[in-house]
């Protein structure tokens, strides 16, 4: 029996229910596999590098993370919303993969050229990123095509192969390997997973039309998602990258090292973002939705503080086995990073609640407080170096969480406000009204 078909159950309803459960389970496992890949890449790179070498690798990997997020926003989040007949869906998936390939090749040119012009260890690493960028971006982009086709099991298989290839590829590199060599090994190890993913996708898209112009049309939905990503995630990532370029590269290595240790919590946050809205939306009422989200946020906050406590208790020799020479600087940031992840748990649940109750309210919160976090990070760095930058990010996340929960409270209060005399309830703004 095919793994892509619903199995089990006593009839059609049971089969569909079991199939949905398997789909959700495969999606969660796929997120876990990709998160584990990112964690192990950074951990192994830190162990093989000097503190300066890992700082350079982190800057390159951070650049890739931004490009990956932009592609996810502009292409991935759009293709997963596709609906329609199988032929149209197949065409959308094939077009998404083709556009990702073209866009990644275009982005690779300035990376290679800039790396060659800059030269040195950092320049070589950026040039290596340009060479491997098409392989890595397309391989990751296949996940969204499989998601749109409701075949996350196939994405899980490909991403598991990616994990199984990248770990030995990096472990085979010599100690004190250059950042460029590590980037090349990491990127080229994506080839087996890429080829497998394309083979698994082929039966669903063979013969489908490729339409690249749909991504270049004015009003493309991906532009909105890019704006949300830019203000919500990319702004702080680019600020950290700028910190490394114009101030202290070692600060980037310390910040990346400390956040890498909190990778398991990222799996939980990603799962909440992916599956929280539909689950909360089925609870029936605003009050029940808010209570459930608040309870989940409290659990995530406790887990964040608890994980920070576990990491802080690690003996120094264990920490050095995890992050090599970067451990000393990263360990100094653990209190700030733990605090940030605790408030991020609360903020994530608040934003998910807003997406259920008042979807248009999230963008303003993201725009304002993501920029505030950048300002606080840069101000913190000026006052206290890398620890100050980490505490600035934590303060920004705390302010965003407070603002999001205040917006949730206001939305709930507005919904309870009775209509003015002479105004029917149906004439009042609903939960989707613009704020």
Rosetta blueprint (number, residue, H / E / L):
1 X L
2 X L
3 X L
4 X L
5 X L
6 X L
7 X L
8 X L
9 X L
10 X L
11 X L
12 X H
13 X H
14 X H
15 X H
16 X H
17 X H
18 X H
19 X H
20 X H
21 X H
22 X H
23 X H
24 X H
25 X H
26 X H
27 X H
28 X H
29 X H
30 X H
31 X H
32 X H
33 X H
34 X H
35 X H
36 X H
37 X H
38 X H
39 X H
40 X H
41 X H
42 X H
43 X H
44 X H
45 X H
46 X H
47 X H
48 X H
49 X L
50 X L
51 X H
52 X H
53 X H
54 X H
55 X H
56 X H
57 X H
58 X H
59 X H
60 X H
61 X H
62 X H
63 X H
64 X H
65 X H
66 X H
67 X H
68 X H
69 X H
70 X H
71 X H
72 X H
73 X H
74 X H
75 X H
76 X H
77 X H
78 X H
79 X H
80 X L
81 X L
82 X L
83 X L
84 X L
85 X L
86 X H
87 X H
88 X H
89 X H
90 X H
91 X H
92 X H
93 X H
94 X H
95 X H
96 X H
97 X H
98 X H
99 X H
100 X H
101 X H
102 X H
103 X H
104 X H
105 X H
106 X H
107 X H
108 X H
109 X H
110 X H
111 X H
112 X H
113 X H
114 X H
115 X H
116 X H
117 X H
118 X H
119 X L
120 X H
121 X H
122 X H
123 X H
124 X H
125 X H
126 X H
127 X H
128 X H
129 X H
130 X H
131 X H
132 X H
133 X H
134 X H
135 X H
136 X H
137 X H
138 X H
139 X H
140 X H
141 X H
142 X H
143 X H
144 X H
145 X H
146 X H
147 X H
148 X H
149 X L
150 X L
151 X L
152 X H
153 X H
154 X H
155 X H
156 X H
157 X H
158 X H
159 X H
160 X H
161 X H
162 X H
163 X H
164 X H
165 X H
166 X H
167 X H
168 X H
169 X H
170 X H
171 X H
172 X L
173 X L
174 X L
175 X L
176 X L
177 X L
178 X L
179 X H
180 X H
181 X H
182 X H
183 X H
184 X H
185 X H
186 X H
187 X H
188 X H
189 X L
190 X L
191 X H
192 X H
193 X H
194 X H
195 X H
196 X H
197 X H
198 X H
199 X H
200 X H
201 X H
202 X H
203 X H
204 X H
205 X H
206 X L
207 X L
208 X L
209 X L
210 X L
211 X L
212 X L
213 X H
214 X H
215 X H
216 X L
217 X L
218 X L
219 X L
220 X L
221 X L
222 X H
223 X H
224 X H
225 X H
226 X H
227 X H
228 X H
229 X H
230 X H
231 X H
232 X H
233 X H
234 X H
235 X H
236 X H
237 X H
238 X H
239 X H
240 X H
241 X H
242 X H
243 X H
244 X H
245 X H
246 X H
247 X L
248 X L
249 X H
250 X H
251 X H
252 X H
253 X H
254 X H
255 X H
256 X H
257 X H
258 X H
259 X H
260 X H
261 X L
262 X L
263 X H
264 X H
265 X H
266 X H
267 X H
268 X H
269 X H
270 X H
271 X H
272 X H
273 X H
274 X H
275 X H
276 X H
277 X H
278 X H
279 X H
280 X H
281 X H
282 X L
283 X L
284 X L
285 X L
286 X H
287 X H
288 X H
289 X H
290 X H
291 X H
292 X H
293 X H
294 X H
295 X H
296 X H
297 X H
298 X H
299 X H
300 X H
301 X H
302 X H
303 X H
304 X H
305 X H
306 X H
307 X H
308 X H
309 X H
310 X H
311 X H
312 X H
313 X L
314 X L
315 X L
316 X H
317 X H
318 X H
319 X H
320 X H
321 X H
322 X H
323 X H
324 X H
325 X H
326 X H
327 X H
328 X H
329 X H
330 X H
331 X H
332 X L
333 X L
334 X H
335 X H
336 X H
337 X H
338 X H
339 X H
340 X H
341 X H
342 X H
343 X H
344 X H
345 X H
346 X H
347 X H
348 X H
349 X H
350 X H
351 X H
352 X H
353 X H
354 X H
355 X H
356 X H
357 X H
358 X L
359 X H
360 X H
361 X H
362 X H
363 X H
364 X H
365 X H
366 X H
367 X H
368 X H
369 X H
370 X H
371 X H
372 X H
373 X H
374 X H
375 X H
376 X H
377 X H
378 X H
379 X H
380 X H
381 X H
382 X H
383 X H
384 X H
385 X H
386 X H
387 X H
388 X H
389 X H
390 X H
391 X H
392 X H
393 X H
394 X H
395 X H
396 X H
397 X H
398 X H
399 X H
400 X H
401 X H
402 X H
403 X H
404 X H
405 X H
406 X H
407 X H
408 X H
409 X H
410 X H
411 X H
412 X H
413 X H
414 X H
415 X H
416 X H
417 X L
418 X L
419 X L
420 X L
421 X L
422 X L
423 X L
424 X L
425 X H
426 X H
427 X H
428 X L
429 X L
430 X L
431 X L
432 X L
433 X L
434 X L
435 X L
